[in-house]
Amino acid sequence: MTNWSGGEGGYGGPSPIGGQGDQGGADPSGGWQPPQQMPPQQPPAAQPWGAQQQPAWGAQGQPGWPQPGTPPQVGPPQFDSQFAGFPPPGGKRNRKALIITIGAGAAVLLVIVIVAVVALVGRGGGGASSDSAGKTVQGYLEALAKGDAEAALSFGADQPASKELLTDEILKSQVEKMPISNIRILGDDSNNGIGFGSVHVTANFGDQVSDTTFMMKKSGNKWKLDSAAVRLDYSTQASSKAVSTLTAFGKPIGSSVVYVFPGYVDWGSNNSNLKVEGKPLLLDSLTGYAGANRPDFSLSDSAKNSITANIKSLLDGCARSKSTSPPNCPQHLYEYGAVDGTVDWQAPAPDGAQITFSEYSLSANVTLSGSFGYSVQGRDGGRITGTDSFTLFGDADLSQTPPTVKWS
């Protein structure tokens, strides 16, 4: 039988697969063996898949085509040496996870810082409390007691239009007259979560106890009083001439709108003929209409003394007359047979005079009822004695100092 492996007497021409006919090799068993080929060049780098490298072709130890009946061995893909410098896919995933972790940590830290700042701002510096309405009221009264005007004002949501009477100096003078003490929060329902609440509080202003309930609301994220100062509106009192002379703590306020802190108020007038007295403005003046707390006007002692002296001067002057009917005097003698020009008058005391003050006209009505004693010569030469009753009317002009009296 002809040998197909290509011996001398066979087909020694070119191999149908390629190359020369003598490139094939004879198998001792007589089978045909394909030409040997070099196995693929393996990269020097470590194997990326962690498994031991399997031979690329054929049986163990024999490169080339696989033996007949042997299934081909397929290993993991091989990479050329040009990719050896790149990190394995696991490195990219690790960097991405690290970046995400750092970013998340930074975000958490930022939230913590923001919360801390908000908490600090809410608890200090701004006066009001973010915790409860009761703490706001407590802090407000403590600021008043210390004479700290700016701190007290910071507890109010509505700032006053004028701070002329809201200074440390004036507040301290108020506290000196009526110290604020024994501050007690008796009720606070501001933890209801709706932003509105009421606070029941009592405090001593001097020897007076102030007891009131504040209706509170949140302004932003803080509990605040509607107003930290008492608003006094005397603009509707312009018809009173006395009100136009009104002063507080020595400063003229007249018929205007002013703001004061609760407590003692040093009322006065720029007219020395007037006396001004008012009740202290306690905590309830912050919760309602305080214009009703207008001070009272009356005649000053000096004005009363001046009017009384004016009456006495009139009576004494009339008593010096010898006439039976002195001009501009209240007395008249109608004794039969009395000789005019011979009368001796005895003036009454002015102590019983009634003086009625009118704040609207800034005047005083003066009324005195009394009697003059007299002694007069009769036509027969004898002396006649008796009394003459009278009623004296007059108006005192209090815009003048001292007051002038016009008799009618």
C-alpha positions as CSV (number, residue, x, y, z in Angstrom):
1,M,0.0,0.0,0.0
2,T,1.3,3.4,-0.8
3,N,2.6,5.4,2.2
4,W,0.6,8.8,2.4
5,S,3.2,10.2,4.7
6,G,5.4,11.2,1.8
7,G,8.3,8.7,1.5
8,E,10.7,8.7,-1.4
9,G,8.5,6.6,-3.6
10,G,5.3,8.5,-2.8
11,Y,4.0,12.0,-3.5
12,G,6.8,14.1,-2.4
13,G,5.6,17.4,-3.8
14,P,4.3,20.4,-1.9
15,S,2.1,19.7,1.0
16,P,-1.6,20.6,0.4
17,I,-1.6,22.5,3.6
18,G,1.5,24.5,2.9
19,G,5.2,24.4,2.9
20,Q,7.4,21.6,1.5
21,G,6.4,18.0,1.4
22,D,9.1,16.9,3.7
23,Q,7.9,19.2,6.5
24,G,5.5,16.6,7.8
25,G,6.5,14.1,10.4
26,A,5.8,10.4,10.5
27,D,4.1,9.0,13.5
28,P,5.5,5.7,14.6
29,S,2.0,4.2,14.5
30,G,1.8,5.2,10.8
31,G,-0.6,8.2,11.2
32,W,-0.1,11.6,9.7
33,Q,1.1,14.4,12.0
34,P,0.5,18.0,11.0
35,P,3.4,20.5,11.0
36,Q,4.5,21.8,14.4
37,Q,3.7,25.4,15.2
38,M,5.1,27.6,17.9
39,P,2.6,28.2,20.8
40,P,1.4,31.8,21.3
41,Q,3.8,34.1,23.2
42,Q,2.5,34.5,26.7
43,P,2.8,37.9,28.5
44,P,5.4,38.1,31.2
45,A,2.9,39.6,33.6
46,A,1.1,37.6,36.3
47,Q,-2.0,35.8,35.2
48,P,-5.0,38.1,35.9
49,W,-7.6,35.5,36.5
50,G,-5.8,33.7,39.3
51,A,-5.9,30.3,37.6
52,Q,-2.9,28.2,36.4
53,Q,-2.1,28.7,32.7
54,Q,-3.3,25.8,30.6
55,P,-1.5,24.7,27.5
56,A,-2.9,26.4,24.5
57,W,-2.9,23.4,22.1
58,G,-2.8,19.6,22.1
59,A,-2.1,17.3,24.9
60,Q,0.0,18.0,27.9
61,G,3.6,18.5,26.9
62,Q,2.9,18.5,23.2
63,P,2.2,21.7,21.3
64,G,0.3,21.7,18.1
65,W,-3.1,20.5,17.0
66,P,-5.1,18.4,19.4
67,Q,-5.0,14.7,19.1
68,P,-7.9,13.1,17.4
69,G,-10.8,12.5,19.7
70,T,-9.6,15.0,22.2
71,P,-11.8,18.1,22.8
72,P,-10.0,21.5,22.4
73,Q,-9.0,23.2,25.6
74,V,-10.2,26.7,26.0
75,G,-8.5,28.9,28.5
76,P,-9.2,32.5,29.7
77,P,-8.5,35.3,27.2
78,Q,-4.9,36.4,26.9
79,F,-3.9,40.0,26.7
80,D,-0.9,41.3,24.8
81,S,1.9,42.9,26.8
82,Q,0.8,46.4,25.7
83,F,-2.1,46.2,28.3
84,A,0.2,45.1,31.1
85,G,0.5,48.6,32.5
86,F,-3.2,49.2,33.3
87,P,-4.6,48.2,36.7
88,P,-7.0,45.4,36.9
89,P,-10.7,46.2,36.8
90,G,-11.0,45.9,40.6
91,G,-8.8,48.9,41.2
92,K,-11.3,51.3,39.4
93,R,-14.2,50.0,41.5
94,N,-12.2,50.6,44.7
95,R,-11.4,54.2,43.7
96,K,-15.0,54.9,42.9
97,A,-16.2,53.4,46.2
98,L,-13.6,55.6,48.0
99,I,-14.8,58.7,46.3
100,I,-18.4,58.0,47.1
101,T,-17.6,57.3,50.8
102,I,-15.6,60.6,51.1
103,G,-18.4,62.5,49.5
104,A,-21.1,61.0,51.7
105,G,-19.0,61.7,54.8
106,A,-18.5,65.4,53.8
107,A,-22.2,65.8,53.2
108,V,-23.0,64.4,56.7
109,L,-20.4,66.7,58.2
110,L,-21.9,69.7,56.5
111,V,-25.4,68.8,57.8
112,I,-24.0,68.5,61.3
113,V,-22.3,71.9,61.0
114,I,-25.5,73.6,59.7
115,V,-27.6,72.1,62.5
116,A,-25.1,73.2,65.1
117,V,-25.0,76.8,63.7
118,V,-28.8,77.0,63.6
119,A,-29.0,75.8,67.2
120,L,-26.4,78.3,68.4
121,V,-28.1,81.2,66.6
122,G,-31.4,80.1,67.9
123,R,-30.2,80.0,71.5
124,G,-28.2,83.1,71.8
125,G,-27.6,86.6,70.6
126,G,-31.0,87.2,69.2
127,G,-32.8,87.5,72.5
128,A,-35.7,85.2,71.8
129,S,-35.7,81.5,72.5
130,S,-36.3,78.7,69.9
131,D,-37.1,76.3,72.7
132,S,-40.2,77.7,74.3
133,A,-42.3,80.8,74.7
134,G,-41.8,80.7,78.5
135,K,-38.1,81.0,78.1
136,T,-38.6,84.1,75.9
137,V,-40.8,85.8,78.6
138,Q,-38.3,84.8,81.3
139,G,-35.4,86.2,79.4
140,Y,-37.3,89.4,78.6
141,L,-38.1,90.1,82.3
142,E,-34.5,89.3,83.3
143,A,-33.2,91.8,80.8
144,L,-35.5,94.5,82.2
145,A,-34.4,93.7,85.7
146,K,-30.7,94.2,84.6
147,G,-31.5,97.5,83.0
148,D,-30.3,96.2,79.6
149,A,-32.6,98.0,77.1
150,E,-31.2,96.5,73.9
151,A,-31.4,93.0,75.2
152,A,-35.0,93.6,76.3
153,L,-36.0,95.0,72.9
154,S,-34.5,91.9,71.1
155,F,-37.3,89.8,72.6
156,G,-40.0,91.7,70.7
157,A,-41.1,90.9,67.1
158,D,-42.3,94.5,66.5
159,Q,-39.6,97.1,67.0
160,P,-40.7,100.5,68.3
161,A,-40.8,103.5,66.0
162,S,-38.9,105.6,68.6
163,K,-36.4,104.6,71.2
164,E,-36.1,108.0,72.9
165,L,-37.4,106.6,76.2
166,L,-36.0,103.1,75.8
167,T,-32.4,103.7,76.9
168,D,-30.4,101.9,79.5
169,E,-30.3,105.1,81.6
170,I,-34.1,105.5,81.7
171,L,-34.7,101.7,82.2
172,K,-32.3,101.7,85.2
173,S,-34.1,104.6,86.7
174,Q,-37.3,102.6,86.4
175,V,-35.8,99.6,88.0
176,E,-34.4,101.7,90.8
177,K,-37.8,103.0,91.7
178,M,-39.6,99.6,91.2
179,P,-37.2,96.7,91.1
180,I,-38.3,93.6,89.1
181,S,-38.1,90.4,91.0
182,N,-39.7,87.0,91.8
183,I,-40.2,86.2,88.1
184,R,-42.3,83.0,87.8
185,I,-43.6,81.2,84.7
186,L,-46.9,79.6,85.9
187,G,-48.0,78.2,82.5
188,D,-46.6,77.6,79.1
189,D,-48.3,75.6,76.3
190,S,-46.0,76.6,73.5
191,N,-44.9,73.0,72.9
192,N,-48.1,72.2,71.0
193,G,-46.3,72.3,67.7
194,I,-48.6,74.8,66.0
195,G,-46.4,77.9,66.4
196,F,-48.8,79.6,68.8
197,G,-49.0,79.5,72.6
198,S,-49.8,81.3,75.8
199,V,-47.5,82.0,78.8
200,H,-48.9,82.8,82.2
201,V,-46.3,84.8,84.2
202,T,-46.1,86.8,87.4
203,A,-43.4,89.2,88.6
204,N,-43.0,91.8,91.3
205,F,-42.5,95.4,90.3
206,G,-41.5,97.0,93.5
207,D,-44.2,96.0,96.0
208,Q,-46.8,95.4,93.3
209,V,-47.5,92.0,91.7
210,S,-48.0,91.9,88.0
211,D,-49.9,88.9,86.8
212,T,-50.8,88.4,83.1
213,T,-50.9,86.0,80.2
214,F,-49.1,86.6,77.0
215,M,-50.4,85.2,73.7
216,M,-47.2,84.2,71.9
217,K,-46.3,83.2,68.3
218,K,-43.1,82.2,66.6
219,S,-41.3,84.7,64.5
220,G,-39.1,82.7,62.1
221,N,-37.9,79.9,64.4
222,K,-38.0,81.9,67.6
223,W,-40.7,82.7,70.1
224,K,-41.1,86.4,70.6
225,L,-43.4,88.9,72.3
226,D,-45.6,91.0,70.0
227,S,-43.8,94.0,71.4
228,A,-41.2,94.5,74.0
229,A,-42.3,98.1,74.8
230,V,-45.6,99.7,75.8
231,R,-47.0,101.9,73.1
232,L,-48.7,105.1,74.4
233,D,-50.8,107.0,71.8
234,Y,-51.8,110.4,73.1
235,S,-52.5,111.8,69.6
236,T,-56.2,111.6,70.2
237,Q,-55.8,113.9,73.3
238,A,-54.9,117.0,71.3
239,S,-58.1,118.7,72.6
240,S,-56.6,118.8,76.1
241,K,-54.2,121.7,76.6
242,A,-52.8,119.9,79.6
243,V,-51.8,116.9,77.6
244,S,-49.7,119.1,75.4
245,T,-47.5,119.9,78.4
246,L,-46.9,116.2,79.3
247,T,-43.4,114.9,79.9
248,A,-42.0,111.5,80.7
249,F,-38.6,111.2,82.4
250,G,-38.2,114.9,81.8
251,K,-38.7,114.7,78.0
252,P,-41.6,116.4,76.4
253,I,-44.0,114.0,74.7
254,G,-47.2,116.0,74.4
255,S,-50.0,114.6,72.3
256,S,-47.9,112.1,70.4
257,V,-47.0,108.4,70.3
258,V,-44.3,107.2,72.6
259,Y,-42.8,103.9,73.8
260,V,-41.7,103.0,77.3
261,F,-40.7,99.8,79.1
262,P,-43.1,98.4,81.7
263,G,-42.7,99.6,85.3
264,Y,-42.4,103.0,86.9
265,V,-42.9,106.0,84.7
266,D,-41.7,109.5,85.8
267,W,-44.6,111.6,84.5
268,G,-44.4,115.3,84.6
269,S,-45.4,118.6,82.8
270,N,-43.4,121.4,81.4
271,N,-46.0,123.7,83.1
272,S,-45.2,124.2,86.8
273,N,-48.8,124.9,87.5
274,L,-49.7,121.3,86.8
275,K,-49.2,118.1,88.7
276,V,-49.1,114.8,86.8
277,E,-49.6,111.4,88.5
278,G,-49.9,108.0,86.8
279,K,-50.0,104.4,87.7
280,P,-47.1,102.1,86.9
281,L,-47.3,100.4,83.6
282,L,-47.3,96.7,84.5
283,L,-47.1,93.7,82.2
284,D,-50.7,93.8,81.2
285,S,-50.0,97.1,79.4
286,L,-48.0,95.0,76.8
287,T,-51.0,92.8,76.0
288,G,-53.8,95.4,75.5
289,Y,-54.5,99.0,74.7
290,A,-52.2,101.1,76.9
291,G,-53.6,104.5,75.9
292,A,-56.1,104.2,78.7
293,N,-53.2,104.4,81.1
294,R,-53.0,108.2,80.6
295,P,-51.8,109.9,83.7
296,D,-54.0,112.3,85.6
297,F,-53.5,116.1,85.7
298,S,-54.2,118.3,88.6
299,L,-53.1,121.7,90.0
300,S,-49.7,121.7,91.5
301,D,-49.3,122.9,95.1
302,S,-47.5,126.0,93.8
303,A,-50.5,126.8,91.6
304,K,-53.0,126.4,94.4
305,N,-50.9,128.6,96.7
306,S,-50.6,131.2,94.0
307,I,-54.4,131.3,93.4
308,T,-55.1,131.4,97.2
309,A,-52.6,134.2,97.5
310,N,-54.4,136.0,94.7
311,I,-57.7,135.7,96.5
312,K,-56.3,137.0,99.7
313,S,-54.7,139.9,97.9
314,L,-58.1,140.8,96.4
315,L,-60.0,140.5,99.7
316,D,-57.4,142.4,101.7
317,G,-57.4,145.1,99.1
318,C,-61.2,145.4,99.2
319,A,-61.0,145.5,103.0
320,R,-58.8,148.6,102.9
321,S,-61.5,150.5,101.2
322,K,-63.7,152.9,103.3
323,S,-66.5,152.8,100.7
324,T,-69.8,151.2,101.3
325,S,-69.4,149.6,97.8
326,P,-65.8,149.3,96.8
327,P,-65.1,149.0,93.1
328,N,-64.1,145.5,91.8
329,C,-64.9,144.0,95.2
330,P,-67.5,141.5,96.2
331,Q,-68.9,143.3,99.3
332,H,-71.6,146.0,99.5
333,L,-73.1,147.7,102.5
334,Y,-76.8,148.6,102.5
335,E,-77.1,149.7,106.1
336,Y,-79.7,152.5,106.5
337,G,-78.1,155.7,107.7
338,A,-74.5,154.5,107.1
339,V,-72.2,157.3,106.1
340,D,-70.2,156.4,103.0
341,G,-66.4,156.7,103.5
342,T,-66.6,155.7,107.1
343,V,-66.7,151.9,106.7
344,D,-64.1,149.6,108.3
345,W,-64.1,146.3,106.6
346,Q,-62.8,143.0,108.0
347,A,-61.7,140.6,105.1
348,P,-62.5,136.9,105.4
349,A,-59.9,134.2,105.1
350,P,-59.4,132.7,101.6
351,D,-59.0,129.2,102.9
352,G,-62.5,128.1,102.0
353,A,-62.0,128.8,98.3
354,Q,-63.0,126.1,95.8
355,I,-60.6,125.8,92.9
356,T,-61.7,123.5,90.1
357,F,-59.1,122.6,87.4
358,S,-60.0,122.2,83.7
359,E,-57.3,120.4,81.7
360,Y,-59.0,121.1,78.4
361,S,-58.9,124.9,78.8
362,L,-55.9,124.9,81.1
363,S,-57.6,127.1,83.6
364,A,-59.2,126.9,87.0
365,N,-62.5,128.1,88.2
366,V,-62.4,129.8,91.6
367,T,-65.4,130.2,93.9
368,L,-65.4,131.6,97.4
369,S,-68.4,132.2,99.6
370,G,-68.0,134.2,102.7
371,S,-68.8,137.5,104.5
372,F,-67.1,140.7,105.3
373,G,-67.5,142.2,108.7
374,Y,-67.9,145.9,108.9
375,S,-68.3,148.9,111.2
376,V,-69.7,152.1,109.8
377,Q,-70.7,155.5,111.2
378,G,-74.4,156.3,111.3
379,R,-75.9,159.6,110.7
380,D,-76.5,160.0,114.4
381,G,-72.8,159.7,114.9
382,G,-72.8,156.2,116.4
383,R,-71.1,153.1,115.0
384,I,-73.1,150.5,113.2
385,T,-71.7,146.9,112.9
386,G,-72.6,144.0,110.9
387,T,-71.6,141.5,108.1
388,D,-72.1,141.4,104.4
389,S,-72.2,138.0,102.6
390,F,-70.8,137.5,99.2
391,T,-69.9,134.9,96.6
392,L,-66.8,135.5,94.6
393,F,-66.2,134.0,91.1
394,G,-63.1,134.0,89.1
395,D,-61.0,132.2,86.5
396,A,-57.4,131.4,86.9
397,D,-55.2,131.3,83.7
398,L,-52.8,128.5,84.2
399,S,-50.8,129.2,81.1
400,Q,-49.2,132.0,83.1
401,T,-46.8,131.5,85.9
402,P,-47.9,132.4,88.5
403,P,-51.5,132.0,87.5
404,T,-53.5,135.2,86.9
405,V,-57.1,135.4,88.2
406,K,-59.9,137.3,86.5
407,W,-62.8,138.0,88.7
408,S,-66.4,138.3,87.6
